[in-house]
Structures are given as structure tokens and as C-alpha cells.
Amino acid sequence: MQAQAGDWLLVKSAAVGSGDELGLILETRGPGGTPPFQVRWLRDDREGLVFPGPDAVVLTAREKAAADERQRRRLERVQGEIRARLVRVSSR
């Protein structure tokens, strides 16, 4: 696993009902961008040194931005459907 500062570390949750953890990689401490990584977690803004396991994935800033954009479009689509249904219900 390799990363650079500005990439994102996504740790998939192994427990049902628990959310994934996402953190900004601030620094790589291993040779050639390998772990450990200094990470600031989005959940609580804490920083820590992380030795990622097999449940972790590194996302580039570009990959993270694309995923955020897909999520934004999906949310807009759902909100549009809700608004349309409310208009139909209120016009009855």
C-alpha cells in the first residue's frame, strides 16, 4: 500500500451497522509512501499514526472528489423525487 499526503484512508467496517472510517493522510512515514501514515480522522478530527490492515484502501484526492460528486448527485436526485411527491400529494 502506497500513499502521499493529501490522499484519503478508507477503513471498511467489519461490524454490521458500524460505519466506515475516513481520514486524510497528512504524512507517510515509511519508505516510498508506505505505512505508517499520519492520519486526521473525519469522525472526530483526531490525528494518529496508522498501520493500515487489509480492510483499508487508499483513495487519491481525485478519486475522493469523484465519489463525493456521485454522492452529491444521488442526494439531489432523491431530494428532487421527494419534492415531486410532496407537490403531487399537496395538489390532490
C-alpha positions in Angstrom: 0.0 0.0 0.0 1.3 3.4 -1.0 0.0 6.9 -0.4 1.0 10.5 -0.3 0.0 13.5 1.8 -3.5 14.6 0.6 -4.7 11.1 -0.1 -7.6 9.6 1.9 -7.5 6.4 4.0 -10.8 4.5 4.0 -11.1 1.7 6.6 -14.1 -0.6 5.9 -16.1 -1.6 9.0 -16.1 -5.3 9.7 -19.2 -4.9 12.0 -22.7 -4.8 10.7 -24.3 -1.5 11.4 -21.0 0.3 12.0 -19.8 3.0 9.6 -16.6 3.1 7.7 -13.8 5.3 8.9 -12.3 8.0 6.6 -9.3 10.1 7.3 -7.0 12.5 5.5 -3.4 11.3 5.2 -1.2 14.1 6.4 2.1 12.3 6.1 3.6 9.0 5.1 6.4 7.7 7.4 7.5 4.6 5.5 9.9 4.5 2.5 8.3 5.4 -0.8 5.0 6.4 0.6 4.3 3.2 2.6 2.8 2.9 6.0 2.7 4.0 8.7 0.5 7.1 7.9 -0.2 10.1 10.0 -4.0 10.5 9.6 -6.6 13.0 10.7 -9.9 11.3 11.1 -13.1 13.0 9.8 -15.2 11.5 12.6 -13.6 13.4 15.4 -10.8 15.5 13.9 -8.2 13.5 15.9 -4.8 12.6 14.5 -3.0 9.3 14.8 -0.3 7.1 13.4 -2.0 4.3 11.4 -0.6 0.9 10.2 -3.5 0.0 7.8 -4.7 -3.5 7.7 -6.3 -5.5 4.8 -9.6 -3.7 5.4 -8.1 -0.3 4.4 -8.0 1.4 1.0 -6.1 4.5 -0.1 -8.1 6.9 -2.3 -6.4 9.7 -4.2 -7.8 13.2 -3.8 -9.2 12.9 -7.3 -11.0 9.5 -6.5 -12.4 11.0 -3.3 -13.7 14.1 -5.2 -15.4 11.9 -7.8 -17.0 9.8 -5.1 -18.2 12.9 -3.3 -19.7 14.2 -6.6 -21.6 10.9 -7.2 -23.0 11.1 -3.7 -24.0 14.8 -4.2 -25.8 14.0 -7.4 -27.6 11.0 -5.8 -28.7 13.2 -2.9 -30.0 15.9 -5.3 -31.9 13.2 -7.2 -33.5 11.8 -4.1 -34.4 15.3 -2.8 -36.0 16.1 -6.2 -38.1 12.9 -6.0 -39.3 13.8 -2.5 -40.2 17.4 -3.6 -42.1 16.0 -6.6 -44.1 13.6 -4.4 -44.9 16.4 -2.0 -46.2 18.5 -4.8 -48.4 15.6 -6.1 -49.8 15.0 -2.6 -50.5 18.6 -1.9 -52.3 19.1 -5.2 -54.8 16.3 -4.5 
